[in-house]
Amino acid sequence: MHTFSSFESVVDHLSTLGGQGRKRVVIANGHDEGTLEAVKKALKAGFIDAIFVGSCPEVDAELEGFGSHIAMHPVGDEAETARVAVAMARGGQADIVMKGLIHTDVLLHAALDKQCGLLEPGRVMTHVAACKVPSLGRLLFFTDPAVIPEPTMPQRMAQVEYLVSICRQFGIEEPRIGLVHFTENISSRFPCTADYQELRRMAESGTWGKAIVDGPLDVRCCVDPVALKTKGISSPLQGQANALVFPNLEAGNAFYKTISFFAQAQMAGMLCGTTSPIILSSRGDDAATKYYSMALAAMM
């Protein structure tokens, strides 16, 4: 199976699939400049059809020429916009939900509705991001920079499960998952390290099939063989992690903002655990991040 070292290689792959690879993206209030730019680029690349729900005044002019690959459903208020977008995904009329110029809590309220939403009972919703850092020769996935403040053990198990699944969708037969902390030691002072120890045992027993899970390790030891050797640490990851699990939202969010600003990393992200991926772009995300997020979600 093909593996992908960049977002551009992902887009190239999706573009070669033709009609069978197109995903229907329903966009809630997608009339802001960044979202329109990202959608236009994805339409040109040929891997999505776009369904605009909500306020659509600028869409006609911006996306003229895409014909049957776009559809519009004008809706009055935000709550109804969110409800209609989620209903389309739940009813099979769309594959991906994307946030435009709409409040996050309004969209999530619709997505998490117990009767009409996209989260099945017992499932864990978490945020998975992907990045391409110039100094790293592969895509790196990580969780959770946006949703779960302090993950419980069941939530950490779900995070590992989602990362393993996503890595396999990207052609990685034996995903390597790094469990991030600032120390390599298990300590009662840091309960997440005990969770990490159990996650390691679960991976060794085959819970997630062919996958390597190790930690606690710091970020650099997860992704850099030289750092691992310098510190004299032995890890089955061998400094080649494909994905990282962060101990809490604060750490994950700080990592997201740091690499995107200081390292000029290309970014993408989506909510996992829902029956359809949800692209929950933040106000600070640029058009490129929204574009790559559609590519990430389309791979699912």
C-alpha positions as CSV (number, residue, x, y, z in Angstrom):
1,M,0.0,0.0,0.0
2,H,1.2,3.5,-0.8
3,T,2.5,5.6,2.1
4,F,2.3,9.4,2.2
5,S,5.2,11.7,3.2
6,S,3.3,15.0,2.6
7,F,-0.1,16.5,2.2
8,E,0.6,17.1,-1.4
9,S,1.1,13.4,-2.0
10,V,-2.2,12.8,-0.2
11,V,-4.0,15.3,-2.5
12,D,-2.3,13.7,-5.6
13,H,-3.6,10.3,-4.5
14,L,-7.1,11.5,-4.0
15,S,-7.1,13.3,-7.3
16,T,-6.2,10.2,-9.2
17,L,-9.2,8.3,-7.8
18,G,-11.6,10.2,-10.0
19,G,-15.4,10.1,-9.2
20,Q,-15.1,7.2,-6.8
21,G,-12.8,9.2,-4.6
22,R,-14.9,12.3,-4.3
23,K,-16.3,13.0,-0.8
24,R,-19.4,15.1,-0.2
25,V,-18.5,17.9,2.2
26,V,-21.3,19.7,3.9
27,I,-20.1,23.2,5.0
28,A,-22.0,25.1,7.7
29,N,-21.9,28.8,6.9
30,G,-19.0,28.4,4.5
31,H,-19.0,31.9,3.1
32,D,-15.9,33.3,4.8
33,E,-12.8,33.9,2.6
34,G,-10.6,31.2,4.1
35,T,-13.2,28.5,3.8
36,L,-14.2,29.5,0.2
37,E,-10.6,29.5,-0.9
38,A,-10.0,26.1,0.6
39,V,-13.1,24.6,-0.9
40,K,-12.3,26.1,-4.3
41,K,-8.9,24.5,-4.2
42,A,-10.3,21.1,-3.2
43,L,-12.9,21.3,-6.0
44,K,-10.2,22.1,-8.5
45,A,-8.2,19.1,-7.2
46,G,-11.3,17.0,-7.8
47,F,-11.6,15.1,-4.5
48,I,-14.7,16.8,-3.1
49,D,-18.3,17.9,-3.9
50,A,-19.4,20.8,-1.8
51,I,-22.7,21.3,-0.1
52,F,-23.2,24.8,1.4
53,V,-25.7,25.1,4.2
54,G,-26.6,28.4,5.8
55,S,-25.6,31.8,4.6
56,C,-24.5,31.5,1.0
57,P,-24.3,35.1,-0.4
58,E,-20.8,34.9,-1.7
59,V,-20.7,31.3,-2.8
60,D,-22.3,31.7,-6.3
61,A,-19.8,34.3,-7.5
62,E,-16.7,32.6,-5.9
63,L,-17.5,29.1,-7.2
64,E,-19.0,29.8,-10.6
65,G,-18.1,27.1,-13.0
66,F,-18.1,24.1,-10.8
67,G,-21.7,23.2,-11.8
68,S,-23.0,19.9,-10.4
69,H,-20.1,19.7,-7.9
70,I,-21.6,22.3,-5.6
71,A,-25.1,22.7,-4.0
72,M,-26.6,25.3,-1.8
73,H,-29.2,25.2,0.9
74,P,-29.8,28.7,2.3
75,V,-30.9,28.5,6.0
76,G,-31.7,31.3,8.4
77,D,-30.0,31.0,11.8
78,E,-26.9,29.2,13.1
79,A,-28.8,26.5,15.1
80,E,-30.8,25.5,12.0
81,T,-27.7,25.6,9.8
82,A,-25.9,23.2,12.2
83,R,-28.9,20.9,12.5
84,V,-29.3,20.6,8.7
85,A,-25.6,20.0,8.1
86,V,-25.5,17.3,10.7
87,A,-28.7,15.8,9.4
88,M,-27.2,15.5,5.9
89,A,-24.3,13.6,7.3
90,R,-26.4,11.4,9.4
91,G,-28.8,10.7,6.5
92,G,-26.0,9.7,4.1
93,Q,-26.3,12.8,1.9
94,A,-22.8,13.9,3.0
95,D,-19.6,12.2,4.0
96,I,-17.8,15.0,5.9
97,V,-19.1,18.0,8.0
98,M,-17.0,21.2,7.9
99,K,-17.3,24.2,10.1
100,G,-17.4,27.6,8.4
101,L,-18.3,30.9,10.0
102,I,-20.4,29.3,12.7
103,H,-19.8,29.1,16.5
104,T,-18.1,25.8,17.5
105,D,-20.5,25.2,20.4
106,V,-23.5,25.5,18.1
107,L,-22.2,23.0,15.6
108,L,-21.1,20.6,18.3
109,H,-24.5,20.9,20.0
110,A,-26.1,19.5,16.8
111,A,-23.4,16.9,16.3
112,L,-23.7,15.6,19.9
113,D,-27.5,15.5,20.0
114,K,-28.4,12.1,21.4
115,Q,-31.3,11.6,19.0
116,C,-30.1,13.2,15.8
117,G,-26.3,13.7,16.1
118,L,-23.2,11.9,14.9
119,L,-21.8,10.4,18.1
120,E,-23.0,6.8,18.8
121,P,-23.5,5.7,22.4
122,G,-20.2,4.6,24.0
123,R,-18.0,6.2,21.4
124,V,-15.3,8.8,22.4
125,M,-15.0,12.0,20.4
126,T,-11.5,13.4,20.2
127,H,-9.5,15.6,17.9
128,V,-6.7,14.3,15.7
129,A,-4.3,16.6,13.9
130,A,-1.8,15.9,11.3
131,C,1.3,18.0,10.5
132,K,4.1,18.2,8.0
133,V,7.2,19.7,9.7
134,P,9.9,20.7,7.2
135,S,12.6,18.9,9.3
136,L,10.6,15.6,9.4
137,G,10.4,13.4,6.3
138,R,6.9,12.1,7.1
139,L,3.5,13.1,8.2
140,L,3.0,13.1,11.9
141,F,-0.4,12.6,13.6
142,F,-1.2,13.6,17.1
143,T,-4.1,13.9,19.6
144,D,-5.7,15.8,21.4
145,P,-5.2,19.5,20.8
146,A,-8.8,20.6,21.0
147,V,-11.4,18.5,22.7
148,I,-10.6,16.4,25.8
149,P,-9.1,18.4,28.7
150,E,-7.8,15.5,30.9
151,P,-8.3,12.2,29.1
152,T,-9.5,9.2,31.2
153,M,-8.0,5.8,30.5
154,P,-10.9,4.7,28.3
155,Q,-10.5,7.9,26.3
156,R,-6.7,7.3,25.9
157,M,-7.5,3.8,24.7
158,A,-9.9,5.4,22.1
159,Q,-7.2,7.9,21.1
160,V,-4.7,5.1,20.4
161,E,-7.3,3.2,18.5
162,Y,-8.1,6.1,16.2
163,L,-4.5,6.9,15.6
164,V,-3.7,3.3,14.7
165,S,-6.7,3.3,12.3
166,I,-5.7,6.6,10.7
167,C,-2.1,5.6,10.2
168,R,-3.2,2.4,8.4
169,Q,-5.5,4.5,6.2
170,F,-2.3,6.4,5.2
171,G,-0.5,3.2,4.3
172,I,1.4,2.6,7.5
173,E,1.2,-1.2,8.2
174,E,2.7,-1.1,11.7
175,P,1.9,2.3,13.2
176,R,4.3,3.6,15.9
177,I,2.5,5.5,18.6
178,G,4.5,7.7,21.0
179,L,3.0,8.5,24.5
180,V,4.3,11.9,25.3
181,H,5.4,13.2,28.7
182,F,8.4,15.2,29.9
183,T,9.9,12.2,31.7
184,E,10.5,8.6,30.8
185,N,9.7,7.4,34.3
186,I,6.4,6.0,35.6
187,S,5.4,8.1,38.6
188,S,2.4,8.3,40.9
189,R,2.8,12.1,40.7
190,F,1.8,11.9,37.1
191,P,-1.2,9.6,36.7
192,C,-1.0,9.7,32.9
193,T,2.2,7.7,33.1
194,A,0.5,4.8,34.7
195,D,-2.1,4.9,31.9
196,Y,0.8,4.9,29.4
197,Q,2.2,1.8,31.1
198,E,-1.1,0.0,30.6
199,L,-1.5,1.2,27.0
200,R,1.9,-0.3,26.3
201,R,0.9,-3.6,27.8
202,M,-2.3,-3.6,25.7
203,A,-0.4,-3.0,22.5
204,E,2.1,-5.8,23.4
205,S,-0.9,-8.2,23.9
206,G,-2.2,-7.3,20.4
207,T,-5.2,-5.1,21.3
208,W,-4.7,-2.9,18.2
209,G,-3.2,-5.6,16.0
210,K,0.2,-4.9,14.5
211,A,1.2,-1.7,16.2
212,I,4.0,-0.4,18.5
213,V,3.0,1.8,21.4
214,D,5.6,3.2,23.8
215,G,6.0,5.8,26.5
216,P,6.3,7.9,28.5
217,L,8.8,9.6,26.2
218,D,9.5,13.3,25.4
219,V,8.5,14.5,22.0
220,R,12.0,14.5,20.6
221,C,12.8,11.0,21.7
222,C,9.5,9.9,20.0
223,V,10.6,11.3,16.6
224,D,14.3,11.6,16.6
225,P,16.6,8.5,16.8
226,V,19.6,10.7,17.6
227,A,17.9,12.1,20.7
228,L,17.0,8.6,21.8
229,K,20.7,7.5,21.5
230,T,22.1,10.6,23.2
231,K,19.8,10.0,26.2
232,G,20.7,6.3,26.3
233,I,17.1,5.3,26.1
234,S,15.9,2.1,24.5
235,S,12.5,2.3,22.8
236,P,10.7,0.0,20.2
237,L,9.7,3.2,18.5
238,Q,13.3,3.8,17.6
239,G,12.7,7.5,17.3
240,Q,10.3,6.9,14.3
241,A,6.9,7.6,15.8
242,N,4.1,8.1,13.2
243,A,1.7,9.5,15.9
244,L,1.8,11.1,19.3
245,V,-0.7,11.0,22.2
246,F,-0.4,14.0,24.5
247,P,-1.2,13.8,28.2
248,N,-3.8,16.6,28.1
249,L,-5.3,19.3,26.0
250,E,-2.9,22.0,27.2
251,A,0.1,20.1,26.0
252,G,-1.5,19.1,22.7
253,N,-2.8,22.6,22.0
254,A,0.6,24.2,22.8
255,F,2.3,21.7,20.5
256,Y,-0.2,22.5,17.7
257,K,0.3,26.3,18.0
258,T,4.1,26.0,18.4
259,I,4.9,23.9,15.4
260,S,2.4,25.8,13.1
261,F,3.9,29.2,14.0
262,F,7.6,28.6,14.9
263,A,8.2,25.7,12.6
264,Q,5.9,26.7,9.7
265,A,4.4,23.3,9.8
266,Q,1.5,22.5,7.4
267,M,-1.5,21.4,9.5
268,A,-4.7,19.5,9.2
269,G,-7.3,18.3,11.7
270,M,-10.6,16.6,12.3
271,L,-12.9,15.2,15.0
272,C,-12.8,11.4,15.3
273,G,-15.3,9.0,16.9
274,T,-18.3,10.5,15.1
275,T,-20.0,8.6,12.3
276,S,-18.7,11.2,9.9
277,P,-15.5,13.2,10.2
278,I,-16.0,16.7,11.4
279,I,-13.6,19.5,10.3
280,L,-13.6,21.9,13.2
281,S,-11.4,24.7,12.0
282,S,-10.4,27.4,14.5
283,R,-10.5,31.1,13.9
284,G,-6.7,31.1,13.6
285,D,-6.6,28.4,10.9
286,D,-5.7,29.6,7.4
287,A,-7.1,28.4,4.0
288,A,-4.2,25.8,3.6
289,T,-5.1,24.2,6.9
290,K,-8.7,23.9,5.9
291,Y,-7.8,22.5,2.5
292,Y,-5.5,19.9,4.0
293,S,-8.1,19.0,6.6
294,M,-10.5,18.2,3.8
295,A,-7.8,15.9,2.3
296,L,-7.2,14.3,5.7
297,A,-10.9,13.6,6.2
298,A,-11.4,12.4,2.6
299,M,-8.8,9.7,3.3
300,M,-11.1,8.2,6.0
